[in-house]
Amino acid sequence: MRGLLGFLVLLVLLAPVDAMAARLALVIGVDKYESLPPLDKAVGDARAMTQRLKELGFTVTEVIDPGRRNLSLAISAFRRSLKPGDTAFVHYSGHGVEIAGRNLLLPRDVPLPTEGAEDFLISESIDLADLMARIAESGATVRIFVVDACRNNPFPDRGVRGVGGAGGLAVTSPPSGTFVQVAAGNTFTCG
């Protein structure tokens, strides 16, 4: 977590400053899963990130233990709040998995996948690439994503690759102007 906070400070200090631009953040932490093993530190990490972002001048929307609907609503509201020129920061702490090259962020009420129903799991999760694209469409000049996904695979016997596997989450190509730090493997990308 300390390395992520250092990375955050560096990116924020390097971000261009426009007097009219806002610094907005969406911080998500999920510990209390309904169908998956609970986590102990994701919410604490999210709260620490919220505090640090506020110290850096961000207006922060914090979402703790959201179900799919509340998470989707929070993402939509955050996306609508962004204007061209703003700095957008998104932090996620919780379970994450990769299915067929798609990195999925798991809400509190994500169902257990069954054999052959991976498409349902995908539809009930937040696809990181889709989230990055939606934020990019806002026109925010700087977009920073920190994905602090649990390294334990919540689906070890169901054919789903968790972030604890040898490769972590799949490497993605973020939209231009997007910085991504993933603490679920050895992944850092910027577009």
C-alpha positions, 0 to 999 in steps of 0.5 A: 500500500505504501508503494501505491501511495508514493506512486499516487503522489508522483502522478498527481504532482506530475499532472498538469494544473488548470485553475478551472480543472477539478481533481475528482476521485472514486474510491471503492473498497470491498471486504464483505462479499456475500458468496466469496471469501471476505477480505480483511484490508480492502476497505481499510486500504480504500479509506487510507487512499481516500484520506491521502487523496483529500490531502492532495486536494481531490474531491472524493466519492468513497463507496464501501462494500457496494453491490453491483447496482450501487457500484454501477450507480456510483460509477455513472455518477462519477463519470457524469461529474467529470469535465474536460480538463479534469483529473480523474482518479479511480481506486479499487480494493477487493477481489479481482479476476481475469476471464478470457483476457478481461480483468473483472472487479468484483462487487459484494454480491457477485455470484459464484460462477458455475461451469459454462456460465462465465458470461454471467460472471462477466455481466455481474462484474465491472470490466476494467477496460470498459471502466477505463473507456467510460472515464476516458470518454469524459474528456478528463485530461489525466486519468489514474487507475489504481487496482489493488486486487486481492491475490487470492483466487476466490474461484480456485475450483471453477476454472477462473484465473484469479489474481493469485495466479502466475500472471496476475490480471491480464495486461491491458492497453489503456486509452491514451492519457490513462495511467494504471497501477495494478497491485495484483501482479507485476503490471504497470501500464500507461497509454 
